[in-house]
């Protein structure tokens, strides 16, 4: 039996999106316990799973299952599951125009995560058969790719969890204090506010709102901003918007020319 009061607990949440096979969840629990990861979140209904199958594979990591948190099996459910995370990494082997353009290897991700994260790290794993949907991957700040054979690239869910958790476990080091990185909800809010200011000055069209917000979400997440830095950035764009508005008003007033005379006045 593992201790939930472990002093070596990693600030890592493993999030399973719509898992289908109960025994895979049990194997995931054991893989997590091997690497001091105890925060399991499932985007799915608890009643859909066979607890006996899960416990049979979890062995002595059953506490992870019993303490797992469940969220509505939807995109909104995933957003709720990652809301308190400062970095959200989605595992995928597929790249493309509507998905992330590139992905980190586990080693690159660990180096980035432990260097920049001052809060919870969320690693999101998709359904065993279909992986993460485009919408689910869009919620993630970055993509995580596990290199594997081109002939047989598919990994078992628990194996993928084991590889990522083990790499995080090995690379883990003490975090510095006095710096708090913004969580997912604050990243989203900052991106939306910046987009509003840029739309207001006419830099972006409202039709591209979702793409613009997603762009700023990913930039802010990868930059590792603190809450104070994110607020400063928002304020900077707000001031630009205000100054641009004042400038336009002054130009409009100073450059107003007299009306052209009508032909009859000549």
Protein Blocks (a to p, Z undefined) as FASTA:
>chain_A
ZZfkbfkbccbddddehiablklmmmmmmmmmmnopabdcdeddfklpcfklmmmmnomm
mmmmmmpccddddfklmmmmmmmpcbdcdddfbdcfklcfbdcdfklmmmmmmmmpgcdd
ddddddfklopafklmmmpmbdcdddddfklmcccfklmmmmmmmmmmmmpccddehiac
ddfklmmmmmmmmmmmmmmnomacfklmmmmmmmmmmmmmmnopafklmmmmmmmmmmmm
mmmmmmmmmmmmmmmccddddfklZZ
